[in-house]
Amino acid sequence: MQLTMTEYNDDDNIQSTAENEEQELFENYRFVVDKGQETMRIDKYLQMRIEGVSRTKVQAAAKASCILVNGKPTKSNYKIKPLDTITVLLPTPPRETEIVPENIPFTIVYEDDDVLIVDKQAGLVVHPGYGNFTGTLLNALAYYYDGKKGKDGNPITPFLVHRIDKDTSGLLLIAKNEDAQIHLAKQFFEHTIERKYNALVWGDFDSDEGTIDGNLARSQKDRRVMAVYDNPAVGKHAVTHWKVIERFGYVTLIECVLETGRTHQIRAHLKHIGHPLFNDAMYGGDQILKGTTFSKYKQFITNCFQLLPRQALHALILGFEHPTTHQQMHFESPLPEDMSSVVEKWRKYAVSLKSGD
């Protein structure tokens, strides 16, 4: 079995481990109806114009408001008119290449005919891209579904509807057919998906909760990372809500709720307000940013970094409307051992600070 994957060039990726937090809708096609075009249904028109597309997929895209006429969503029975501008939004960019199946273990939390929930381990790249064309979750999914058929009798082709970074652990949602993909991607596009993360960050906070609202775009100094820009014309709008869970003096365990899902959103936003993720090398969190100069403290931090050799970020909660049953689905993933062990070390350290040990 071979799947199709989005083929990105270096300009499309921040780096090999940088993945979008959410799957966006991409403009795959744009047509301007000829002046002499006869009247016909838009689903039939698009089936004639787009190579290899089924009328069913066109109708599903229209149902999910992914087909626009003159900038507005339309139904599949719309009758096209001369000079209409038709835009087709799909959950994947138009360029594709093949994914080779690989026997890579991963943890399944839930699966039915339409969706798969994976609890991704840190260190596993989700999607092949520049520098990582093998050894990814999609390669693992290709192997897992090799020879299996879906509810329609056709081979199962899993689709990503969002992503999390290589060294971020936690819950990931995968669609098992095109109809589910379109409906789930629409929920991400409309920001109706429930997503909560736990993060261990440097420093203490003056308040118990807050909101970070700032456009994100590639840093002009380092294209591997994202930066916050005040200019509304630069980058993409991004909103992160945070709440303190537990304070440890020099670091804080917080909960982050994503309103949008941009590349490196939590990591860049927290860096921007002066609270980089603990041991996030890309955003400066792999250094001692708070605390004392005592050698005992330095050794404590070194031990923590060794226990948690990645950024302290975990996708804790995922909630969405099921694409077929329309029931609200809710999943939770406990902190993995590497992150929970470091949190416990900081908990004990905070107690020792208060006691004066």
N, C-alpha and C positions, 0 to 999 in steps of 0.2 A: 504493500500500500504506500502511496506517495501523496502527501498533501501539498497544497499550494501555500506559499508564504509571500508576504509583502517584501519586495526587494528594495532596501534602502541604500542610498549611497552615503558617503561620509558626511555630506552636508545635511542629510536627513537625520543623522544620529548625533547626539551629544558626544557619546563614545560608546564602546562596545557594551558597557554595562548600564547605559542610560536608556531607560524605557519609559514610555508614557504611562502615567498613573491611570489614565482612562483612555478608552478607545473613542476617538472622535469620528464624526461623519465627514467624509471626504467627497468633494465634487469629482465624480468619476466621468461624467458626461455633460455636455452642454450643446443643445441643438437650437437653431433658429429655424422655425418652420418656413419653407419656401412660400413665396407669394402665390404660386399656382397650386399649392398643395390642396388636394381634395379633403373634405371633412372625414375624419375617422377617429375612433377611440384612441386615447393616448397610449393604452397598454399595447394595442396592436401596432401603433406607430413605432413605439420603442422596441418592440420585438423585432421589427423589420430593420431598425437602425443599429441595434446593438448585437454584435456577433455572439452567438452561443447563449444568449439569455432566454430563459423560459418566460412565458406569459404569466405563469404562477409567481415567479420571483418579482416581476414587474408589479403585479397586483399586491403582493406582500409589501413591497417598498412603498407603494402608494398608501396602503392602509396604515403604515407607520409614519406617514407624512414625510417621506424621503424623496418624493417627486414633486418638484416645484414648477409652476407655470407662472412666468413673470414675477418670480420671487415669492409666490404663495403656494402652500401645499394644495394638492388637488387629488381627486378621486380617480380610480382607474378607468371609469367610464366617461371621463371628461372628453369632449369633442374638440380636437385641436383646431386652431384658427391660423390663417396666414400671419407670419411674423411673430407668432408666440415664441417666447424664449423658454425652453424646457431644460431644467437642471435635474440631474439624478445624483442624489447623495447616497453613498453606500459606506458600510463600516470598514472598508479596506481601501487603501489607495489602489490605483488601477494596475500598477506593475506587479507581476507575480513571478515566482520561480518555484522550484520543487523542494520539498522537505523529505529527507531520507529517514525512515524509521530507525530508532535506536533504543535499545533496552536500558532505560534509565529509570530507577525507582522513584515513585512519587506517592504522596498520601492523598487518598480520596476521602472526602468528608461526606459527600452526597452525590447520587447520580440517579437520573431518570431518563426518559426518552428524549428530553429536550435540553437538559442542563447538566453540567458536571461542576462540582465545587472541589477545588484542590487546596490543601494546606501546604503551600510551597515552602520548602526549606531554604534557608539562606545559602547563597552561593550558586543557585540554579538560575541561569538566564531564562527568561520566559520565551523570548522570540528571537529567532536567528536574525543577525544583522551584521554590520561591519565589525569584523574581528571575532564574531561568534556565529559561525554558520552551522555548527554541530554542537551536540551536547546540551541542547535546550529543552525546555518543557514541551515545545511543539514537536520536537523529534521524539520525545517520550510518548506523547499522545498518538503520534503516527504509528508507533509500535504497538501501543495498547489497543488501538482500534483496528489494527490490521486484520482484515477478513471479517470484521463484524458489520452487521447491517442495522440500519435504523428502523424506525417505525414505518417508514414508507417503503421498506424493502431494499433501499439503496445503501451503498457503503457509507458508514458514518464518517463525516468530515468535520472535525472539531474546529471551531472558530473562536479566536480571542475577542472579547468585547472590552477588556481593559487589561492593564499590565501593572506589575510592580517591579521595582528595581531588583537587580541580581542579588544584592546583599540585604534586601528587605524580606522578612519572612511573613507568612500569613495567608489569608484567604484570597482565592482567585476564582473568578467566574468564567466558565467556558460554555459556549453554545454548541449543541451537537447537530444543528441543522441550520439552513439559511434563514428560515422563518424565525427561529428563536434568536438568531444573531441580530437580525434587523430590529426585532422588538426590544431586545435587551440593550442594544446600542442606542436606541432612541431614548431609553430611560437614563442612560449615562449622559446623553446629549442634553437632556432636559434637567439633569441634576436631581433626579428623584431617587437615585440609588442611595441607600444608607451605607456609609463607610466610616468606621472609627478605627483609629490607630493608637497604639501605645508607643510613647517615645520617652527615652531617658535623655535629658538635655543638660548642658552645662548651665550653672547659675541658678539663682532663686528668683522668684517673681514677686513684684509688689502687690499684685492682685491675684485672685483665685481663678479668674478666667478672662478671656479676651478674644479679639478677632484680628486677624492679619489680612488686610485687603491691599494687594499690590500686584500690578502687572508683572508677568514673568517673561523673560527673553534670554537668549544666550548672553553671557557676560562678554563685554567688549575686550576684556583683558585675558579671559581664558574661556574658549568656546566649549570646553568640556562641562562647564557648570552653568547654572542659571542664575540670573540676578534680578532684583526687583527694580522696576523703573516707575518713577512718578508720572512720566509723560503717558497719558492714556492712549496715545497713538502708537506706542512702542509695546510690543509683546502681546500676551494674552491675559485677559482678566482672570484673577485667581483669588479665592477667598478660603482661608483656613481658620476654623474656630478651635481654640484650645482651652483646656481646663486642668487645673492642678489636681493630681491624684494623691501624690505623697511628696513631701519635701525632705531632702536629705542634707540640707545646708549648702554644699557646693554643687550639687546636681539636683534635678527635680524630675520625678516621673509624672508625665502629663498624658492627657487624652486629646487626640486631634480628630476633628470632624471635618471632612472635606465637603465643601460646597461645590467646588470645581475640582477637576483632576488633571492638573498640568504636570509636565515633566519635572521631577524633583521638587514638586510643590512644597511639601512639608519641610524638606531639607533646606531649600532656599529661603523660605519664609522665616523659619526659625533662626537661621544664620543672620538674616536681615535685622531681626529684633535683638540680636546679641545672645542668642541661646542655641548654638549649634548642637546637633545631635552628638551624643557621647560616642567617641571613636569614629566619627564620620571624616575619613581622611580627605575626601574631596572638598568638604566645606569647613575644614579647619578644626574639627572636633577631636582629632587624634593627638592633641597636645593638652598639657595641663593648663586649663584656662581659668580655673578657680581653685582656691585652697592655699596651702602653706608651702614653704620651701624646705620643710623637713625631709630628710632622706627616707624616713619611714613612710611618709605620705606618698612620695614619688614611687616607692616600691609598691604601695597599695594600688596606685593607678596603673602601673605596669602589669600587675597581676590581673586587674580588671580587663585591661586591653587584651591580655592573652586569653582570658576566658571568653571574651566577646570580640573576636577579630573582625568586626564589621560595624556599620552604624546601628545604633540601638533603636530600631524601628520595626514594628510588628503590626500587620493588618489584622486587627482583633475581631471586628464585627463587619458582616456583609449582609445587607438586606435588599430585597428587590421584589417586584411583582413577577410571578411566574408567567412566562410568555404564552402558555397554553391554558392553564387552569385559572390564571389571574389571581391566585392566592398570594398573600404576602409571605415571603420566605425569609427566614432569619437564621443566621449561622454565627457561631462564636468560636474562636480559636484561642486556647490558653497561651500564655507566653512560653516560647520554647526554652529549653534548658539553659542555653548560653545566656540569654537575656535575663531570665528569672534568677539565675545564680548571681549575676552581677548586681541586680536590684537588691537581692538579699544581703550581699556584701556591703552595699551602701547603707542598707537599713541598720545593720550592726555597727557600721562606722559612725553613723549619725547618733546612735545611742551612746557610743563611747565618747563622742564630742561633748554631749550634754553632761555626761558624768565626769568629764575632765580627765579621762584615762589617756 
